C-alpha cells in the first residue's frame, strides 16, 4: 500500500494505492492522526 498526500487549496487529500489489509492499515491511521494533530481542517481519503 502506498499513501500520498496532496493539497488543493485548504483541503488535504490522501491517495491510497494498492491493497490495504489488517497488516498495513495502521499506516493510514497513523497518517490521519498525524494530520489531525497538525490541525488540518479538511481531510479526504
PDBQT receptor file of N, H, CA, C and O in Angstrom, charges set to zero:
ATOM      1  N   UNK A   1       0.845  -1.172   0.000  1.00  0.00    +0.000 N 
ATOM      2  CA  UNK A   1       0.000   0.000   0.000  1.00  0.00    +0.000 C 
ATOM      3  C   UNK A   1       0.892   1.237   0.000  1.00  0.00    +0.000 C 
ATOM      4  O   UNK A   1       1.889   1.310   0.718  1.00  0.00    +0.000 OA
ATOM      5  N   UNK A   2       0.507   2.198  -0.818  1.00  0.00    +0.000 N 
ATOM      6  H   UNK A   2      -0.303   2.139  -1.401  1.00  0.00    +0.000 HD
ATOM      7  CA  UNK A   2       1.243   3.444  -0.926  1.00  0.00    +0.000 C 
ATOM      8  C   UNK A   2       0.312   4.601  -0.583  1.00  0.00    +0.000 C 
ATOM      9  O   UNK A   2      -0.810   4.668  -1.085  1.00  0.00    +0.000 OA
ATOM     10  N   UNK A   3       0.774   5.509   0.271  1.00  0.00    +0.000 N 
ATOM     11  H   UNK A   3       1.685   5.454   0.680  1.00  0.00    +0.000 HD
ATOM     12  CA  UNK A   3      -0.011   6.671   0.683  1.00  0.00    +0.000 C 
ATOM     13  C   UNK A   3       0.681   7.933   0.187  1.00  0.00    +0.000 C 
ATOM     14  O   UNK A   3       1.887   8.104   0.365  1.00  0.00    +0.000 OA
ATOM     15  N   UNK A   4      -0.095   8.815  -0.439  1.00  0.00    +0.000 N 
ATOM     16  H   UNK A   4      -1.075   8.676  -0.584  1.00  0.00    +0.000 HD
ATOM     17  CA  UNK A   4       0.436  10.100  -0.897  1.00  0.00    +0.000 C 
ATOM     18  C   UNK A   4      -0.510  11.196  -0.437  1.00  0.00    +0.000 C 
ATOM     19  O   UNK A   4      -1.730  11.035  -0.471  1.00  0.00    +0.000 OA
ATOM     20  N   UNK A   5       0.063  12.305  -0.009  1.00  0.00    +0.000 N 
ATOM     21  H   UNK A   5       1.054  12.435   0.019  1.00  0.00    +0.000 HD
ATOM     22  CA  UNK A   5      -0.730  13.457   0.432  1.00  0.00    +0.000 C 
ATOM     23  C   UNK A   5      -0.602  14.543  -0.624  1.00  0.00    +0.000 C 
ATOM     24  O   UNK A   5       0.492  14.838  -1.105  1.00  0.00    +0.000 OA
ATOM     25  N   UNK A   6      -1.740  15.134  -0.977  1.00  0.00    +0.000 N 
ATOM     26  H   UNK A   6      -2.629  14.895  -0.587  1.00  0.00    +0.000 HD
ATOM     27  CA  UNK A   6      -1.726  16.298  -1.859  1.00  0.00    +0.000 C 
ATOM     28  C   UNK A   6      -2.678  17.336  -1.291  1.00  0.00    +0.000 C 
ATOM     29  O   UNK A   6      -3.591  17.020  -0.528  1.00  0.00    +0.000 OA
ATOM     30  N   UNK A   7      -2.448  18.565  -1.675  1.00  0.00    +0.000 N 
ATOM     31  H   UNK A   7      -1.706  18.822  -2.295  1.00  0.00    +0.000 HD
ATOM     32  CA  UNK A   7      -3.249  19.667  -1.144  1.00  0.00    +0.000 C 
ATOM     33  C   UNK A   7      -3.879  20.428  -2.298  1.00  0.00    +0.000 C 
ATOM     34  O   UNK A   7      -3.220  20.731  -3.293  1.00  0.00    +0.000 OA
ATOM     35  N   UNK A   8      -5.161  20.733  -2.152  1.00  0.00    +0.000 N 
ATOM     36  H   UNK A   8      -5.696  20.488  -1.344  1.00  0.00    +0.000 HD
ATOM     37  CA  UNK A   8      -5.898  21.520  -3.131  1.00  0.00    +0.000 C 
ATOM     38  C   UNK A   8      -6.545  22.670  -2.367  1.00  0.00    +0.000 C 
ATOM     39  O   UNK A   8      -7.602  22.498  -1.759  1.00  0.00    +0.000 OA
ATOM     40  N   UNK A   9      -5.928  23.817  -2.396  1.00  0.00    +0.000 N 
ATOM     41  H   UNK A   9      -5.070  23.957  -2.890  1.00  0.00    +0.000 HD
ATOM     42  CA  UNK A   9      -6.406  24.942  -1.593  1.00  0.00    +0.000 C 
ATOM     43  C   UNK A   9      -6.182  24.632  -0.124  1.00  0.00    +0.000 C 
ATOM     44  O   UNK A   9      -5.048  24.411   0.301  1.00  0.00    +0.000 OA
ATOM     45  N   UNK A  10      -7.247  24.613   0.645  1.00  0.00    +0.000 N 
ATOM     46  H   UNK A  10      -8.168  24.792   0.300  1.00  0.00    +0.000 HD
ATOM     47  CA  UNK A  10      -7.174  24.300   2.079  1.00  0.00    +0.000 C 
ATOM     48  C   UNK A  10      -7.505  22.841   2.370  1.00  0.00    +0.000 C 
ATOM     49  O   UNK A  10      -7.555  22.441   3.533  1.00  0.00    +0.000 OA
ATOM     50  N   UNK A  11      -7.730  22.044   1.333  1.00  0.00    +0.000 N 
ATOM     51  H   UNK A  11      -7.689  22.369   0.388  1.00  0.00    +0.000 HD
ATOM     52  CA  UNK A  11      -8.148  20.651   1.503  1.00  0.00    +0.000 C 
ATOM     53  C   UNK A  11      -6.962  19.725   1.281  1.00  0.00    +0.000 C 
ATOM     54  O   UNK A  11      -6.265  19.831   0.271  1.00  0.00    +0.000 OA
ATOM     55  N   UNK A  12      -6.734  18.818   2.224  1.00  0.00    +0.000 N 
ATOM     56  H   UNK A  12      -7.300  18.732   3.044  1.00  0.00    +0.000 HD
ATOM     57  CA  UNK A  12      -5.720  17.788   2.088  1.00  0.00    +0.000 C 
ATOM     58  C   UNK A  12      -6.383  16.498   1.625  1.00  0.00    +0.000 C 
ATOM     59  O   UNK A  12      -7.440  16.117   2.130  1.00  0.00    +0.000 OA
ATOM     60  N   UNK A  13      -5.760  15.831   0.665  1.00  0.00    +0.000 N 
ATOM     61  H   UNK A  13      -4.902  16.140   0.254  1.00  0.00    +0.000 HD
ATOM     62  CA  UNK A  13      -6.293  14.594   0.116  1.00  0.00    +0.000 C 
ATOM     63  C   UNK A  13      -5.224  13.517   0.266  1.00  0.00    +0.000 C 
ATOM     64  O   UNK A  13      -4.070  13.716  -0.113  1.00  0.00    +0.000 OA
ATOM     65  N   UNK A  14      -5.621  12.375   0.825  1.00  0.00    +0.000 N 
ATOM     66  H   UNK A  14      -6.559  12.214   1.133  1.00  0.00    +0.000 HD
ATOM     67  CA  UNK A  14      -4.721  11.243   0.953  1.00  0.00    +0.000 C 
ATOM     68  C   UNK A  14      -5.099  10.231  -0.120  1.00  0.00    +0.000 C 
ATOM     69  O   UNK A  14      -6.212   9.703  -0.123  1.00  0.00    +0.000 OA
ATOM     70  N   UNK A  15      -4.170   9.964  -1.028  1.00  0.00    +0.000 N 
ATOM     71  H   UNK A  15      -3.267  10.392  -1.026  1.00  0.00    +0.000 HD
ATOM     72  CA  UNK A  15      -4.380   8.952  -2.061  1.00  0.00    +0.000 C 
ATOM     73  C   UNK A  15      -3.859   7.621  -1.532  1.00  0.00    +0.000 C 
ATOM     74  O   UNK A  15      -2.718   7.524  -1.080  1.00  0.00    +0.000 OA
ATOM     75  N   UNK A  16      -4.702   6.607  -1.594  1.00  0.00    +0.000 N 
ATOM     76  H   UNK A  16      -5.629   6.686  -1.961  1.00  0.00    +0.000 HD
ATOM     77  CA  UNK A  16      -4.326   5.266  -1.150  1.00  0.00    +0.000 C 
ATOM     78  C   UNK A  16      -4.251   4.382  -2.384  1.00  0.00    +0.000 C 
ATOM     79  O   UNK A  16      -5.259   4.164  -3.057  1.00  0.00    +0.000 OA
ATOM     80  N   UNK A  17      -3.062   3.872  -2.684  1.00  0.00    +0.000 N 
ATOM     81  H   UNK A  17      -2.243   4.049  -2.138  1.00  0.00    +0.000 HD
ATOM     82  CA  UNK A  17      -2.864   2.986  -3.829  1.00  0.00    +0.000 C 
ATOM     83  C   UNK A  17      -2.389   1.627  -3.347  1.00  0.00    +0.000 C 
ATOM     84  O   UNK A  17      -1.548   1.533  -2.453  1.00  0.00    +0.000 OA
ATOM     85  N   UNK A  18      -2.926   0.590  -3.937  1.00  0.00    +0.000 N 
ATOM     86  H   UNK A  18      -3.609   0.666  -4.663  1.00  0.00    +0.000 HD
ATOM     87  CA  UNK A  18      -2.522  -0.755  -3.571  1.00  0.00    +0.000 C 
ATOM     88  C   UNK A  18      -3.526  -1.401  -2.641  1.00  0.00    +0.000 C 
ATOM     89  O   UNK A  18      -4.622  -0.888  -2.416  1.00  0.00    +0.000 OA
ATOM     90  N   UNK A  19      -3.128  -2.519  -2.117  1.00  0.00    +0.000 N 
ATOM     91  H   UNK A  19      -2.238  -2.936  -2.299  1.00  0.00    +0.000 HD
ATOM     92  CA  UNK A  19      -4.011  -3.321  -1.279  1.00  0.00    +0.000 C 
ATOM     93  C   UNK A  19      -3.856  -2.941   0.189  1.00  0.00    +0.000 C 
ATOM     94  O   UNK A  19      -2.745  -2.895   0.716  1.00  0.00    +0.000 OA
ATOM     95  N   UNK A  20      -4.980  -2.670   0.840  1.00  0.00    +0.000 N 
ATOM     96  H   UNK A  20      -5.883  -2.707   0.412  1.00  0.00    +0.000 HD
ATOM     97  CA  UNK A  20      -4.973  -2.377   2.265  1.00  0.00    +0.000 C 
ATOM     98  C   UNK A  20      -5.541  -3.593   2.992  1.00  0.00    +0.000 C 
ATOM     99  O   UNK A  20      -6.602  -4.105   2.637  1.00  0.00    +0.000 OA
ATOM    100  N   UNK A  21      -4.826  -4.038   4.001  1.00  0.00    +0.000 N 
ATOM    101  H   UNK A  21      -3.964  -3.621   4.289  1.00  0.00    +0.000 HD
ATOM    102  CA  UNK A  21      -5.307  -5.162   4.785  1.00  0.00    +0.000 C 
ATOM    103  C   UNK A  21      -5.014  -4.911   6.262  1.00  0.00    +0.000 C 
ATOM    104  O   UNK A  21      -4.543  -3.838   6.638  1.00  0.00    +0.000 OA
ATOM    105  N   UNK A  22      -5.291  -5.887   7.068  1.00  0.00    +0.000 N 
ATOM    106  H   UNK A  22      -5.674  -6.758   6.762  1.00  0.00    +0.000 HD
ATOM    107  CA  UNK A  22      -5.125  -5.762   8.517  1.00  0.00    +0.000 C 
ATOM    108  C   UNK A  22      -3.684  -5.437   8.902  1.00  0.00    +0.000 C 
ATOM    109  O   UNK A  22      -3.451  -4.758   9.902  1.00  0.00    +0.000 OA
ATOM    110  N   UNK A  23      -2.725  -5.911   8.127  1.00  0.00    +0.000 N 
ATOM    111  H   UNK A  23      -2.915  -6.462   7.314  1.00  0.00    +0.000 HD
ATOM    112  CA  UNK A  23      -1.324  -5.759   8.485  1.00  0.00    +0.000 C 
ATOM    113  C   UNK A  23      -0.729  -4.406   8.123  1.00  0.00    +0.000 C 
ATOM    114  O   UNK A  23       0.286  -4.010   8.696  1.00  0.00    +0.000 OA
ATOM    115  N   UNK A  24      -1.337  -3.691   7.187  1.00  0.00    +0.000 N 
ATOM    116  H   UNK A  24      -2.162  -4.013   6.721  1.00  0.00    +0.000 HD
ATOM    117  CA  UNK A  24      -0.772  -2.395   6.831  1.00  0.00    +0.000 C 
ATOM    118  C   UNK A  24      -1.754  -1.235   7.004  1.00  0.00    +0.000 C 
ATOM    119  O   UNK A  24      -1.407  -0.094   6.701  1.00  0.00    +0.000 OA
ATOM    120  N   UNK A  25      -2.958  -1.500   7.479  1.00  0.00    +0.000 N 
ATOM    121  H   UNK A  25      -3.240  -2.427   7.726  1.00  0.00    +0.000 HD
ATOM    122  CA  UNK A  25      -3.950  -0.428   7.657  1.00  0.00    +0.000 C 
ATOM    123  C   UNK A  25      -3.528   0.581   8.728  1.00  0.00    +0.000 C 
ATOM    124  O   UNK A  25      -3.994   1.720   8.728  1.00  0.00    +0.000 OA
ATOM    125  N   UNK A  26      -2.659   0.167   9.626  1.00  0.00    +0.000 N 
ATOM    126  H   UNK A  26      -2.280  -0.759   9.626  1.00  0.00    +0.000 HD
ATOM    127  CA  UNK A  26      -2.193   1.078  10.683  1.00  0.00    +0.000 C 
ATOM    128  C   UNK A  26      -1.470   2.289  10.086  1.00  0.00    +0.000 C 
ATOM    129  O   UNK A  26      -1.451   3.359  10.695  1.00  0.00    +0.000 OA
ATOM    130  N   UNK A  27      -0.872   2.129   8.895  1.00  0.00    +0.000 N 
ATOM    131  H   UNK A  27      -0.887   1.260   8.400  1.00  0.00    +0.000 HD
ATOM    132  CA  UNK A  27      -0.162   3.239   8.258  1.00  0.00    +0.000 C 
ATOM    133  C   UNK A  27      -1.117   4.386   7.940  1.00  0.00    +0.000 C 
ATOM    134  O   UNK A  27      -0.783   5.552   8.150  1.00  0.00    +0.000 OA
ATOM    135  N   UNK A  28      -2.307   4.055   7.433  1.00  0.00    +0.000 N 
ATOM    136  H   UNK A  28      -2.579   3.107   7.263  1.00  0.00    +0.000 HD
ATOM    137  CA  UNK A  28      -3.305   5.087   7.135  1.00  0.00    +0.000 C 
ATOM    138  C   UNK A  28      -3.769   5.749   8.426  1.00  0.00    +0.000 C 
ATOM    139  O   UNK A  28      -3.905   6.971   8.487  1.00  0.00    +0.000 OA
ATOM    140  N   UNK A  29      -4.011   4.949   9.448  1.00  0.00    +0.000 N 
ATOM    141  H   UNK A  29      -3.900   3.956   9.398  1.00  0.00    +0.000 HD
ATOM    142  CA  UNK A  29      -4.451   5.502  10.737  1.00  0.00    +0.000 C 
ATOM    143  C   UNK A  29      -3.397   6.455  11.301  1.00  0.00    +0.000 C 
ATOM    144  O   UNK A  29      -3.740   7.539  11.772  1.00  0.00    +0.000 OA
ATOM    145  N   UNK A  30      -2.133   6.073  11.259  1.00  0.00    +0.000 N 
ATOM    146  H   UNK A  30      -1.854   5.192  10.876  1.00  0.00    +0.000 HD
ATOM    147  CA  UNK A  30      -1.062   6.923  11.771  1.00  0.00    +0.000 C 
ATOM    148  C   UNK A  30      -0.969   8.232  10.985  1.00  0.00    +0.000 C 
ATOM    149  O   UNK A  30      -0.749   9.293  11.569  1.00  0.00    +0.000 OA
ATOM    150  N   UNK A  31      -1.137   8.159   9.671  1.00  0.00    +0.000 N 
ATOM    151  H   UNK A  31      -1.316   7.297   9.197  1.00  0.00    +0.000 HD
ATOM    152  CA  UNK A  31      -1.072   9.354   8.848  1.00  0.00    +0.000 C 
ATOM    153  C   UNK A  31      -2.237  10.297   9.151  1.00  0.00    +0.000 C 
ATOM    154  O   UNK A  31      -2.038  11.506   9.270  1.00  0.00    +0.000 OA
ATOM    155  N   UNK A  32      -3.440   9.758   9.276  1.00  0.00    +0.000 N 
ATOM    156  H   UNK A  32      -3.601   8.776   9.180  1.00  0.00    +0.000 HD
ATOM    157  CA  UNK A  32      -4.608  10.582   9.598  1.00  0.00    +0.000 C 
ATOM    158  C   UNK A  32      -4.442  11.223  10.971  1.00  0.00    +0.000 C 
ATOM    159  O   UNK A  32      -4.736  12.407  11.137  1.00  0.00    +0.000 OA
ATOM    160  N   UNK A  33      -3.978  10.464  11.951  1.00  0.00    +0.000 N 
ATOM    161  H   UNK A  33      -3.739   9.503  11.816  1.00  0.00    +0.000 HD
ATOM    162  CA  UNK A  33      -3.768  11.020  13.291  1.00  0.00    +0.000 C 
ATOM    163  C   UNK A  33      -2.723  12.134  13.262  1.00  0.00    +0.000 C 
ATOM    164  O   UNK A  33      -2.880  13.143  13.950  1.00  0.00    +0.000 OA
ATOM    165  N   UNK A  34      -1.665  11.966  12.481  1.00  0.00    +0.000 N 
ATOM    166  H   UNK A  34      -1.537  11.146  11.922  1.00  0.00    +0.000 HD
ATOM    167  CA  UNK A  34      -0.635  12.992  12.352  1.00  0.00    +0.000 C 
ATOM    168  C   UNK A  34      -1.220  14.262  11.735  1.00  0.00    +0.000 C 
ATOM    169  O   UNK A  34      -0.920  15.369  12.182  1.00  0.00    +0.000 OA
ATOM    170  N   UNK A  35      -2.054  14.099  10.708  1.00  0.00    +0.000 N 
ATOM    171  H   UNK A  35      -2.298  13.200  10.345  1.00  0.00    +0.000 HD
ATOM    172  CA  UNK A  35      -2.675  15.257  10.072  1.00  0.00    +0.000 C 
ATOM    173  C   UNK A  35      -3.616  15.973  11.043  1.00  0.00    +0.000 C 
ATOM    174  O   UNK A  35      -3.659  17.203  11.066  1.00  0.00    +0.000 OA
ATOM    175  N   UNK A  36      -4.357  15.226  11.829  1.00  0.00    +0.000 N 
ATOM    176  H   UNK A  36      -4.322  14.227  11.810  1.00  0.00    +0.000 HD
ATOM    177  CA  UNK A  36      -5.267  15.832  12.804  1.00  0.00    +0.000 C 
ATOM    178  C   UNK A  36      -4.506  16.589  13.883  1.00  0.00    +0.000 C 
ATOM    179  O   UNK A  36      -4.953  17.649  14.322  1.00  0.00    +0.000 OA
ATOM    180  N   UNK A  37      -3.363  16.062  14.317  1.00  0.00    +0.000 N 
ATOM    181  H   UNK A  37      -3.001  15.201  13.960  1.00  0.00    +0.000 HD
ATOM    182  CA  UNK A  37      -2.541  16.763  15.304  1.00  0.00    +0.000 C 
ATOM    183  C   UNK A  37      -2.017  18.086  14.749  1.00  0.00    +0.000 C 
ATOM    184  O   UNK A  37      -1.792  19.036  15.499  1.00  0.00    +0.000 OA
ATOM    185  N   UNK A  38      -1.824  18.139  13.430  1.00  0.00    +0.000 N 
ATOM    186  H   UNK A  38      -2.006  17.367  12.821  1.00  0.00    +0.000 HD
ATOM    187  CA  UNK A  38      -1.358  19.376  12.794  1.00  0.00    +0.000 C 
ATOM    188  C   UNK A  38      -2.516  20.323  12.501  1.00  0.00    +0.000 C 
ATOM    189  O   UNK A  38      -2.337  21.354  11.852  1.00  0.00    +0.000 OA
ATOM    190  N   UNK A  39      -3.704  19.966  12.982  1.00  0.00    +0.000 N 
ATOM    191  H   UNK A  39      -3.850  19.129  13.509  1.00  0.00    +0.000 HD
ATOM    192  CA  UNK A  39      -4.892  20.814  12.874  1.00  0.00    +0.000 C 
ATOM    193  C   UNK A  39      -5.373  20.995  11.430  1.00  0.00    +0.000 C 
ATOM    194  O   UNK A  39      -5.839  22.076  11.069  1.00  0.00    +0.000 OA
ATOM    195  N   UNK A  40      -5.270  19.978  10.622  1.00  0.00    +0.000 N 
ATOM    196  H   UNK A  40      -4.892  19.100  10.915  1.00  0.00    +0.000 HD
ATOM    197  CA  UNK A  40      -5.824  20.035   9.259  1.00  0.00    +0.000 C 
ATOM    198  C   UNK A  40      -7.335  20.111   9.384  1.00  0.00    +0.000 C 
ATOM    199  O   UNK A  40      -7.947  19.277  10.052  1.00  0.00    +0.000 OA
ATOM    200  N   UNK A  41      -7.937  21.097   8.753  1.00  0.00    +0.000 N 
ATOM    201  H   UNK A  41      -7.440  21.775   8.210  1.00  0.00    +0.000 HD
ATOM    202  CA  UNK A  41      -9.365  21.311   8.885  1.00  0.00    +0.000 C 
ATOM    203  C   UNK A  41     -10.172  20.404   7.962  1.00  0.00    +0.000 C 
ATOM    204  O   UNK A  41     -11.226  19.906   8.356  1.00  0.00    +0.000 OA
ATOM    205  N   UNK A  42      -9.694  20.184   6.747  1.00  0.00    +0.000 N 
ATOM    206  H   UNK A  42      -8.837  20.588   6.427  1.00  0.00    +0.000 HD
ATOM    207  CA  UNK A  42     -10.437  19.341   5.812  1.00  0.00    +0.000 C 
ATOM    208  C   UNK A  42      -9.500  18.267   5.299  1.00  0.00    +0.000 C 
ATOM    209  O   UNK A  42      -8.429  18.555   4.763  1.00  0.00    +0.000 OA
ATOM    210  N   UNK A  43      -9.925  17.010   5.473  1.00  0.00    +0.000 N 
ATOM    211  H   UNK A  43     -10.795  16.776   5.908  1.00  0.00    +0.000 HD
ATOM    212  CA  UNK A  43      -9.095  15.871   5.123  1.00  0.00    +0.000 C 
ATOM    213  C   UNK A  43      -9.964  14.845   4.432  1.00  0.00    +0.000 C 
ATOM    214  O   UNK A  43     -11.003  14.458   4.966  1.00  0.00    +0.000 OA
ATOM    215  N   UNK A  44      -9.564  14.397   3.261  1.00  0.00    +0.000 N 
ATOM    216  H   UNK A  44      -8.720  14.711   2.827  1.00  0.00    +0.000 HD
ATOM    217  CA  UNK A  44     -10.328  13.399   2.498  1.00  0.00    +0.000 C 
ATOM    218  C   UNK A  44      -9.413  12.256   2.127  1.00  0.00    +0.000 C 
ATOM    219  O   UNK A  44      -8.233  12.463   1.847  1.00  0.00    +0.000 OA
ATOM    220  N   UNK A  45      -9.956  11.041   2.122  1.00  0.00    +0.000 N 
ATOM    221  H   UNK A  45     -10.915  10.873   2.349  1.00  0.00    +0.000 HD
ATOM    222  CA  UNK A  45      -9.209   9.862   1.678  1.00  0.00    +0.000 C 
ATOM    223  C   UNK A  45     -10.130   8.892   1.028  1.00  0.00    +0.000 C 
ATOM    224  O   UNK A  45      -9.694   7.830   0.584  1.00  0.00    +0.000 OA
TER     225      UNK A  45
